Amino acid sequence: MKINWKSTEGSNKTTPLQLLNLEYAVQLQVIKILIKEVEHLVQYQSLIVVEVDPKNGAVAINEETPEPLFSILQRNFHGFDSKVEKAFSIGEKEKLPSFISI
């Protein structure tokens, strides 16, 4: 899987730990969707391209992702952005390292 990060410049509120947690959460979500929807396509995970904006946690499937992976992931990523946005809200206190918080 390839993750295209939108610029993190000008966003001094995003820590390396938050970026790592965000990357892990995106990868986990993609794998869960693939296993649930089309388990036989998990082996093609390397063809998936995801765009992540660390400023607000917005996640989008890039159009470079081939069909049917693009449609399946696009359809099943609803609700993920709001969960990530809540986890990385600017007013939130610094958390201890934990992947469970996402």
N, C-alpha and C positions, 0 to 999 in steps of 0.2 A: 504494500500500500504506500502511496506517495501522499504526503501532506504538504500542501502549499500554504505557508504561513503568510498572512497579510502582515504588513510592516508593524513591528512592535516599537518603532521609534516614536518618541513623544509620549509614550505610555510608561512612565516610571513606576506605576502602581502594579504592574504585572511582574511577579517574581519568577525566577527560573523554576521554582517548585510548582507554581500554578501552571506554567507552560507544560511541565512534565505531566502533571495530573490531567491537564486538558488533552494532551496527546494520548495518554493511556485511556482516557474515557472515550475518545473518538475511536480508537482501535478496538476497544472492547465492544462498543455499540455496533460497529461494522460487523465484527465476528458474530455477535449475537443475532443480528438480523440475517446474516447469511446462513447460519445454522438453522434458525427458525424457518426461514422462507425457502431456501434453496441449498441444502447442505452439500449437494454434489458440486456446487460452484465455489466452495470455500477455497479450493486449491487455486483459484484465479484471483485471490485477494491482491496479488501484486499488480493487477490491472486497474485497481481502484485509485482514483485521484480525489482527494478531499481538500477543500479550502477551509481554513480556520482563521477567524479574526480574534486574536487574543484580547483585544480591547473589550469586547462585549460577549465573547464566547460563541459567536455565530458560526455555525458549521453548515457547509453546503457541499453537495456532491458536484464535482467538476464534470463538464460535458465531455472531457477526454475519456471518462469511464465508459467502456463499451456496454451496449445492451446485451442481455437484459439486466445486468448488474446496476446500471444507472437508474433505471425505472424502479427496480426493487428497493434500492437504498433510498432514493428520493422519496418514495411513497412511505417508507418506514422511519424516516428520520424526524417526523413531526413530534414535537414535545421535547426533543433532546436539547434544543437550543435554550429553552426556558430553564431546564434543569441545570445546565452548565452556567447560564447567566446568574442564576441564584447562587451557585457555588462560588462564583468569582466576582460577586458584587463588590464594587469599589469600597463601600462602607464597611465591609466585613473585616473583622479582626484577622490577624495572621493566624493560620492554623498550623498545627503540628503535621508533619508529613503523614498523609493517609490517603489511600486510594478509595477507601470506603466512603469518604465524605462526598463523593460525586455520584 
